[in-house]
Amino acid sequence: MSAIVLAQEAVNLNKGLAAIGYGLAAIGPGIGVGLIFSSVISGTARQPEARGVLLSLAWTTFAIVEVLALLGFVVYFLATGA
């Protein structure tokens, strides 16, 4: 009887591990967004006339990085079975 209870608890552990995994996966895009915009600020300070080009590149790469975070969110829901 105790083996059945342990097996059921192991299934419930999956949701907690998926939440921890998504939390760790969200660190990468957070760091990436910080690096993107810090580079834009630095580049604009060095060459102010390139501000428009730098900002357009920044928003494009920001969108790509955020897609990775959303992909991790989808994988979280797939792992939990919700």
Residue frames as qw, qx, qy, qz and C-alpha x, y, z in Angstrom:
[[0.000, 0.884, 0.468, 0.000, 0.00, 0.00, 0.00],
 [0.303, -0.793, 0.080, 0.522, 2.82, 2.44, 0.76],
 [0.433, -0.068, 0.577, 0.689, 4.34, 1.91, -2.70],
 [0.181, 0.680, 0.611, 0.362, 1.14, 3.23, -4.29],
 [0.206, -0.934, -0.205, 0.210, 1.19, 6.33, -2.10],
 [0.444, -0.539, 0.341, 0.629, 4.84, 6.99, -2.97],
 [0.384, 0.250, 0.649, 0.607, 4.10, 6.61, -6.68],
 [0.049, 0.853, 0.490, 0.173, 1.28, 9.15, -6.44],
 [0.323, -0.865, 0.008, 0.384, 3.49, 11.64, -4.62],
 [0.503, -0.218, 0.489, 0.679, 6.18, 11.27, -7.29],
 [0.276, 0.588, 0.591, 0.479, 3.66, 12.36, -9.92],
 [0.150, -0.948, -0.279, 0.023, 2.80, 15.48, -7.92],
 [0.541, -0.560, 0.191, 0.598, 6.50, 16.34, -7.66],
 [0.514, 0.333, 0.488, 0.622, 6.55, 17.02, -11.42],
 [0.047, 0.905, 0.326, 0.270, 4.62, 20.30, -11.06],
 [0.452, -0.853, 0.083, 0.249, 7.07, 21.64, -8.51],
 [0.628, -0.229, 0.443, 0.598, 10.08, 20.71, -10.61],
 [0.386, 0.594, 0.487, 0.512, 8.48, 22.29, -13.67],
 [0.134, -0.973, -0.175, -0.069, 7.93, 25.53, -11.74],
 [0.551, -0.668, 0.281, 0.414, 11.55, 25.56, -10.56],
 [0.607, 0.111, 0.532, 0.579, 12.72, 24.82, -14.09],
 [0.240, 0.803, 0.386, 0.386, 10.70, 27.68, -15.55],
 [0.329, -0.934, -0.008, 0.137, 11.99, 30.02, -12.88],
 [0.593, -0.438, 0.423, 0.527, 15.56, 29.12, -13.77],
 [0.506, 0.373, 0.561, 0.537, 14.80, 29.37, -17.49],
 [0.072, 0.938, 0.310, 0.138, 13.41, 32.89, -17.03],
 [0.481, -0.717, 0.144, 0.483, 16.77, 34.10, -15.71],
 [0.558, 0.027, 0.505, 0.658, 18.38, 33.84, -19.15],
 [0.203, 0.697, 0.463, 0.509, 15.95, 36.13, -21.00],
 [0.321, -0.923, -0.181, 0.112, 16.07, 38.56, -18.07],
 [0.545, -0.513, 0.298, 0.592, 19.83, 38.83, -18.36],
 [0.469, 0.286, 0.562, 0.618, 19.57, 39.05, -22.14],
 [0.049, 0.880, 0.395, 0.260, 17.15, 41.98, -22.03],
 [0.419, -0.854, 0.030, 0.307, 19.41, 43.79, -19.60],
 [0.567, -0.259, 0.447, 0.642, 22.41, 43.30, -21.86],
 [0.368, 0.572, 0.548, 0.487, 20.51, 44.44, -24.93],
 [0.043, -0.943, -0.260, -0.201, 19.39, 47.75, -23.48],
 [0.520, -0.730, 0.161, 0.413, 22.65, 48.41, -21.66],
 [0.563, 0.016, 0.488, 0.667, 24.39, 48.10, -25.02],
 [0.198, 0.761, 0.454, 0.417, 21.91, 50.53, -26.58],
 [0.304, -0.943, -0.089, 0.106, 22.56, 53.06, -23.83],
 [0.598, -0.482, 0.342, 0.541, 26.31, 52.65, -24.21],
 [0.495, 0.286, 0.546, 0.612, 26.15, 52.90, -28.00],
 [0.063, 0.886, 0.373, 0.267, 23.95, 55.98, -27.87],
 [0.422, -0.857, 0.058, 0.290, 26.32, 57.63, -25.45],
 [0.576, -0.281, 0.459, 0.615, 29.24, 56.97, -27.79],
 [0.105, 0.055, 0.578, 0.808, 27.49, 57.88, -31.02],
 [0.302, 0.389, 0.509, -0.706, 24.22, 59.81, -30.52],
 [0.450, 0.385, -0.321, -0.739, 23.35, 59.97, -34.22],
 [0.346, 0.094, -0.905, -0.230, 23.00, 56.16, -34.34],
 [0.349, -0.020, 0.650, -0.675, 20.21, 56.17, -31.76],
 [0.734, 0.243, -0.014, -0.634, 17.43, 55.25, -34.20],
 [0.670, 0.330, -0.650, -0.140, 19.27, 52.29, -35.68],
 [0.139, 0.225, -0.858, 0.440, 20.31, 51.02, -32.26],
 [0.482, 0.038, 0.503, -0.716, 16.78, 51.24, -30.87],
 [0.793, 0.258, -0.215, -0.509, 15.25, 49.42, -33.83],
 [0.563, 0.292, -0.769, 0.084, 17.80, 46.62, -33.45],
 [0.090, -0.179, 0.757, -0.621, 17.20, 46.56, -29.71],
 [0.665, 0.081, 0.280, -0.687, 13.44, 46.12, -30.05],
 [0.783, 0.297, -0.457, -0.300, 13.92, 43.36, -32.63],
 [0.446, 0.245, -0.812, 0.286, 16.33, 41.41, -30.45],
 [0.320, -0.135, 0.578, -0.738, 14.16, 42.11, -27.39],
 [0.800, 0.112, -0.030, -0.588, 11.24, 40.40, -29.14],
 [0.722, 0.283, -0.631, -0.036, 13.39, 37.39, -30.02],
 [0.162, 0.241, -0.787, 0.544, 14.64, 37.04, -26.44],
 [0.503, -0.047, 0.419, -0.755, 11.11, 37.33, -25.03],
 [0.818, 0.152, -0.362, -0.421, 9.92, 34.57, -27.37],
 [0.494, 0.219, -0.802, 0.254, 12.39, 32.30, -25.58],
 [0.172, -0.091, 0.651, -0.734, 10.79, 33.19, -22.25],
 [0.706, 0.108, 0.063, -0.697, 7.32, 32.49, -23.63],
 [0.718, 0.235, -0.634, -0.164, 8.53, 29.20, -25.03],
 [0.210, 0.159, -0.832, 0.489, 9.69, 28.23, -21.55],
 [0.456, 0.011, 0.398, -0.796, 6.23, 29.16, -20.24],
 [0.795, 0.183, -0.292, -0.500, 4.60, 26.82, -22.79],
 [0.568, 0.231, -0.778, 0.137, 7.00, 24.02, -21.89],
 [0.136, -0.151, 0.691, -0.694, 6.07, 24.54, -18.22],
 [0.689, 0.087, 0.202, -0.691, 2.40, 23.95, -18.99],
 [0.775, 0.268, -0.518, -0.242, 3.24, 20.92, -21.09],
 [0.337, 0.259, -0.823, 0.376, 5.31, 19.47, -18.26],
 [0.281, -0.039, 0.637, -0.717, 2.59, 20.00, -15.65],
 [0.008, -0.294, -0.926, -0.237, -0.16, 18.66, -17.89],
 [0.136, 0.518, 0.480, -0.695, -2.42, 21.63, -17.18]]
